[in-house]
Amino acid sequence: MATFTRIPEGESPSITIHPSHKVAEIDKNIYGGFTEHMGRCIYGGIYDPGNPLSDENGFRKDVIEAFKELNVPVVRYPGGNFVATYHWLDGVGPKENRPSRPELAWIGTETNQFGTDEFMKWCELVGCEPYLCLNFGTGTLDEALGWLEYCNSDRNTYYANLRRKNGREKPYKVKYWALGNECWGPWQVEQLTKEDYAKKAYQWAKALKLLDPSITLILCGETGYSSWDHYVLKECVKWDVHGLGTENNTKSLIDMHSIHVYTADKEHLANATAPRSGERAIQMASALIDLARIENKVPPSIPKQKICFDEWNVWDPVRAPGEEGAEEQYTLSDALAVAVWLNAFVRQAKDMGMANIAQSVNVISPLMTSPEGLVKQTIWWPLLLFSKYMRGHAIALNVRAPEYTGRTNPAWIRAAIETPYLDCSAALGEDGLVNLAVANLSEERDYEVALEGLKADQVEVFVVTGENIHVTNTAGEQKVGIVESKWDGKGKFTFAKHSFTLLRWKE
């Protein structure tokens, strides 16, 4: 939790850190990834058979090592909009027998050479958990139950035996399952009304948990602040939904609520502050969950549903059209926006169960592959620092700083949430180290800041910045990275203009 006190320009800023005031545990899954059959994410991204950089499975070894470096805990698959016409049975069994199908989300052809078993094997090599999204467009409940049985059952039944026939004896034990993707969107194959979706999601959830009560089910929300979110939460966040009697129920059918927000703007400060809309979305979605629980008389003993922010990032669809593969080239301004996104997830840790940057390779991604290697884009570096160090518990802090008061995107940010020039979060790691993350969004001004509550004579310093907010990273030139140094903890610390800084010290 962070509180903000606005001060005039020219007054000296301060950040007050309270390491003993743990606000909430940070779920490791907020550093999750997302891979969709879109553009070059799968084919030419994580899967590139015949390339000398790939292993015997066709998996790019450099991409696997990058995922390990990020310590990605969970990866969403196979979509995204793609999933609305995806039939998982097309992607299992001998590859020579797998059909090629028209792909309607991004208007291509799906060869199905990469499917469930390949994704599960890849997850095992990376060391992450799989998170599967069910087809709520052209899919059926029988098909969804078959996929769950294929992945998780150890019984002597048809789809479990099909998995064994395909070479995998033990179940994959997939924990996370999404009840469709963006079913509210007019771009969807078989768009649903909120009424139709809520009825369908409720019934599917009941059946899926009868087959495997251990799974975590994720409801399809919209932005977190829409009438869709309000309605489907009210209809699906209930108690006694198993038909077993209230005395036997210890949880709801629905465990998390998915929301999606992308941000972007051509002007730096509107771009860098835009993720504050994502933070307000979390707060409003949490309130709507509270409202559903209150109106449906869900007892406090039933764990509250968390937010699954399973698509987020900086994305300008004009700059990087989805139908052309959405290959964004990110700037330093975008890296600062990503730092603000990640600060928001840490600040709102009590409500966050998962977040998945969209996407993990090539498509609006921190990582870009070529036949010869990969490029770590500007947004990779704040993501790496957060994933490595901003774990453990979110801790309280207060920020006194000037505020950006210009145009925001979306415009409603201005009346809904503050936009400080110094955007901050703090975490106390299990190793006892305090971590302070600070994005100085000003394009013009360094801020000399008093750090109240810092009692250390040795501070590790990690800085991500560049010559200006427009610089990018390419295969030929890496203009943005991490610069490491030490600080003695004395006096004030200067946060450089247009930079992201992580400070670490022993409490």
N, C-alpha and C positions, 0 to 999 in steps of 0.2 A: 504494500500500500504506500502510495506517495501522495503527499499533499503539496499544494503549490500556492505560494504567496507572490503576487505580482508586485514588482518594484519598478520605479522609473528608470529609463536609460540613464547611465551615469552613476547610479547608486551601486555599491559593491554587492555582488551576489554572494549567496552562501548556500551550502548544502549541509543539512544536519542529518547524520546517520545514527540509527539506533540499533546496533548489532544484537542487543539482548531482546529486542521486540520482534519476535518471529510472527509474521502475519499469516503465512500459509505455506505448506509444502509445495514446492514446484514439481509438477508432474513431468518426468523425463520425456513424456510423449509430446510435449509442446515443440520438440525439435524433430518432429516426424517429417517424412518425405512423401512424395506422390509420383507415381508412374502411370501414365495413360498411353493407350495405343493412339497416339496423336503425333503427327510430324515425325521427328527423329528421336522421340523419347525412348521407345523400345528398340525399333530396328535402326541400327546405326548409333544407338545410344548405349543402353545397357547390354544389348544383344547384337553382336556384329561378327557372325561366324565367317571364318576365312581371313579375318584381319590378324596379322602377326601379334597385335596387342591383346588378342582374345585367348581365353583358355580352351580346354578341350570341349567345354559345354557351349562355346560361342559367346561367353560373357566377357565383356571388356574388363581386363584386370585393373587398368588404371582407374576406371569408374568405381570398381569394388573398393579399391584402396582409398579413394576419395570419400566414399560413404563411411568406411571404417574410421577415417580421420575425423569426420564429423560426428562419429558415434551416433548415427541415426538409429533411433530405437524402434520405429514402426514405419512401414511404407504402405500407402493406400494404392489399390489396384482393382480393376483395370480402367477405371474412369471415375468421374468425368462423364461427359456427354457420350463418349464411346459406348458406355455400358448399356445404353438404352436399346441397342440392337445386338448385344453380345450374347452368344449362347456358349456357355463354358464347355459343353461336350464337343464343340468343334475344335477345341484346343487341347485335347488330351488324346493319348494313344499314339500309334506310329505316325511319324510326321508325314510319311508319304501318303497316308490315308486321310489327312486332314483337309477339309474343303476350304477353298478361298471364297470369300463372301464380299458383296458390296458393303462398303462402310459408309453410313449415312450421316454421322455427326460431322465428319471432316471431309466427306466426299472423296473416298479413296477405296482401296481394296485391302481387305484383311486376309493375310495368308494363313493365319493361325499356327505359324511355325513356333511361336512363343505363346505358351498357355499356362495353365494352373501349375503343372508339375515343374515347369521351367522356372516360374516365378517363385515357387516354394524353395527350390534348390538354390536360387539366387539369394533369397532372404537368409537361408542358412549360411551361405558363404559370407554375406555381409555381416550377419549377426544381429538381424533385426526381425521384428515380428511382422507378419502379414496382416493387412486390413483389407477385406474384400467388400466390394460394393455390388449389390444385387441388381439385376435387370428389372426395373419397374416399368419399362416401356413395352417391349415385345415379349418379355419373359413371363413365366407362369410360376405359381406357388410350388407346383410339383418340381419344376426345374430348380428352384431355389433350395428346396428340401433335398434334392438329389446332390446339389453342390455341397451343402453342409454335410451330408452323409459321406460323400466322397472324401472330404477334407478331414472330418473329425471322428467318424465312427470306427470302432474296433469290432463291430458285430459281423456275423456271417450273413450279410445282406448285399443286395445287388450292387449298389454304388461303392460300398466299401470294398467289395471283391473286385470291382472294376479297377479301383486304385491299386490293389494288390497285383492284378494282372498287368497293370502298366508299370510295375516295378517298385512300388512303395508299399512295404508291409505295414509300417506303423502309421497311425493317423498323424496329420499335420497339426492338429489341435489349434485351429485358427480361432482366436478369441474375438476379434473385432469384425462386425458385419454391419454394413450400412443398408438401410431400407430405401434404396434408390438414390438418385443424384439429380438435384435441381428439377424435380418433377413439376415444379410450378412454372418453368420457363417456356415461353412460346417457341423457342428453338428446339425443344425436346421432341423426339419421336414419342408420340402418345403423351402429350402434356395432360396433366391432371388438374382438376379443380381442388381446392383445399379440402372440400367435403369428400370427394372421391378418394383423394390420397389418404386422408386420416382413416377412413373406413378400411381401406386396403392395407395400410401399414399396421393397424391394430390387429387385423386378422392374420396377416403374415407373421407378425411378432409372436402371436399366441402359438401358432403352429411350429415356428422355428425353435421356440424355447421348450415346447413339448419334446422335440427331437433332441435338443441339447440345451439343458437349462443353464449350462456354465458360460454360454457366450454373452458378449456385450453387444447390445443392439443400439444402433445410432439412427435416430429419427432424421428425416430430411427436412431441414428448415430452409429459410431463405436468407435474409440478411441479419436476422436477429431482432429487427425492429419493424416487422411487417405484419399485416393482418393474417398472412399465411402462418407465420410463427405462432401468433396468438391462438389461432384456431386449432392447428394440429397439436399443439401442446395441451390445450384444454381437453381435446378428445382422446389423447393417447397417454398422457401422464396421469395414470390412475393406480388404484390399489385393488386387490382382490380380482385381478384380471386373469388369473389362472383357473378360476372356477373351483378352487380348492377350499374356499372358506378363508376368512381373514386370519384365523389363527395359524395357518400354514404359510402365509405369505410374508416374506422378509424383504422383498424388493419389488419394484415395478418392472413391467415388461421392458420399458424404455429406460436405457441407462445413460445415454447422452443425446444431445441435440446438435445437429450439424448446421453451421452457418458459413456463408461464403461472402467475402468482400475483396475486391481488387481496388487498388488506388493508383493514380498517376496524374501528373499535370506537367505542362510544358515549362511552367515557371517554378524555380527551385523551391521557394518557401511554401507555395501551395502544394507542391509535390511532397516535400519532406514532412509537412504537418498532416497530410491526408490520412495517414494511418490512425490518427486520433478518432476518425469515424469508426474504425474497427474496434477500438477500445470501448467507445460508447455503445457499439453493437453488443459487445459482451455484457456490459452492465444491463442493457435493456432486455436481452435474452434471459439473463439470470432473473430479472424481475418478472418476466412472463412465466418462467418456470415456477417461481414462487406463487404467482397468481393461480396457475393451474393446480398446484398442490393445495392451495388454500380452498379454492372452489370445489375441488374434488375430494376434500377432506382426507388427504394423504397424511398419515401420521408422521411426526417428526423423526420417529425411529427408522423410517424408510429412507435410505441414503438419497440425498438430493441429486438430481440429474446434472451432469457437468456439460460444459460447452465443448463441442468438437469443431474447431475452426479448421475444417479439412480442405479448404482452398483459401489461400491468402498469398498476396505478393503485390509487387508493383507490375502493372501490365497496362500498356496503352495499345488497344486493339487496332488503332490506326497505324501506329508505328510498327507493330508486329502482328499482322492479321492471323487469326487462328487457322483459317483455311490454307494459309501458306506456311504453317508450321510454328508460328508464334515465336520466332527466334529473336528475342529481345537482345539488344546490346546495351548493357547497363552502365550508367554513369555513377560518379561519386554521389551526386544528389540522390540517386536511387538507393545507393548503399546506406545513406543516412536515413532514408525512409524505412528501409528494412530494419535498421537499428531501432527506430521508433516503434515499428511493429513488434519487435521482440521485447522491448521495454514494456509494452502494453501487456504482453502475455505474462511477464513476470509480475507486474503490478497487480494483475487480475488473477493471480495464481489460485486463489480459493475457488474460482469458478471454472478453471481450465482443466479439462481432462485430456485434450489432445489438440495439436495444431499440425497442419501438413502444408509446407510450402509447395506451391504449385508453379512449376513442377520441378523434379529433381535433376533432370538431364535434358539439355538442348531446348526444350520448350519452356519459355519464360523461366529460365533456370540459372542458378549460380554456376553450373558446369556446362561447358560447350565442348563437344568432341569433334575431332576431325579424323580422317584415316591415320594421321601421324601422331595424334596425342590429344590433350585436352587443355582448355583454358579455364582458369578460375576467375570468374567475373568479379566485378567490384563488390557485388552483394554477398559473395562467398565469405569475405573476411569478417564482417560483423557476425554473420551466422556461425562461423567457426569459433569465434571468441565466446559467444553466448553458449553454444553447445558444450564447449570445453569447461567453462567456468561458472556460468549462471545456473547452478543447480543447488539442490539442498532446500533452503527455505527463503522465501521472500521476506525481507525485513523492512521496517518502517523507515521512511525518510521524509524530510521536508525540503523543498526547493524554493529558495527566494531568488527570483531572476526576472529580467524583463520578458515581456510577452510579445510575440508577433501578432499584429492586429490587422493585417491585410486580408486580401481575398483568400478564401479557403475552397477546397474542392473535396467533398461537396460543400455547398454554401452553408448548410445547416450546422456544420461544426461550430461556427462562430458563436451561436447561441446555446450550444449544448455542452461544450467542454473546452478547457483552456488549451492554448497552444504556446507554451513557453519556448524561448530560444534554447534553453538547456533542458533537454528531455532525459529523464533519469530513472533508473531502477537500481535496486540493491539486493544482494543475496548473501546468505551465510552458508558456506559449503560444509559438507560433512567433515572436511579436513580442518575446520575451524577458521578458515580464511574468509575475510570479508571481501566482497566483490562489488564495486561501484561502477555502473555503466552509465556513461554520459555522452549524449549526442549534442554537440554544439551546432545548431542549425544555421547560425548566422553566416552569411557569405562574406561579411566584412569585418567582424569584430572578434578578437580573442577575449575570453572572459577570465579574469583573475578571481578565483573563488576561494573563500574560506571554507574549509572542510571541518565542520564541527562534529566531534565524536570520533575523529580519527586519532588514535593514540598508538602510533607506530613510528619507528625510526628507519624502517626499510619498506618501501612500497614498490611493487612491480608495476610497470606502466606499459600498456599496449595501445598504440595509436594507429587508426586507419584514416588516412587523408590523402590529398593529392594537390596538385598545383591549383586547380579550380574545380568547380562542381560539375564541369562537363567532361572530365577525363574518363577514359574507358580502359579496359584491359583487352588486349588482343594477343594472338599467338606471337606476334612480333615484338610486342612491348607491354610490359606489366607496369602500369603507372600507379596502381593502387595495391597496397599490401599492408602488412603489419610491421610497424617499427617498435622494437622493444627497448626499454631503458629502465633505470632505477631512479627513485626519488627518496630523499631522506625524511619526508613527511613534515618538514618544517615550513612554517609560513603558509602562504597561499599557493594553490596550484593553478596554472594557466591552461585552460582548455582552448586549444587553437581553433580558429575559425574553420568552418566546414569540416569538422572532424568527428570521429567517434573514438572515445577513449575508455579503456577498461583499467581500473586501478584495483590491485589486490594486495592485501596485507593481513598479517596475523593479528587476530584480536587479543 
